[in-house]
Amino acid sequence: VVGEAPPDDGVVEPGMVVKISLAGKERTFLLGNREIADGDDDLEVYSTESPLGSAIHGSRVGDTVDYTAPNGKSFPIEIRKATPYKA
């Protein structure tokens, strides 16, 4: 439902703030679109159509997924946390 937060079930989907481990570094970002972020300029936003977003979309906390970067290199991504974004 548009404008409704996704369930807090650990599934990576639009509207979730996701914490990942990629190449030994932790990153936290919003999966969705910039309009959801409601002016929160500190939070990076990745679309589900982006290479990173499409790689993790539908995965769950604890999963490790393969991500092929735009430069062709492949990296494992560990999903550490996925919680609904709260403006």
Buried (B, 14 or more C-beta within 10 A) or exposed (E): EEEEBBEEEBBBBBBBBBBBBBEEEEBEBBBBBEEBBEEBEEBEBBBBEBEBBEBBBEBEBEBEBEBEEEEEEEBEBBBBBBBBBEE
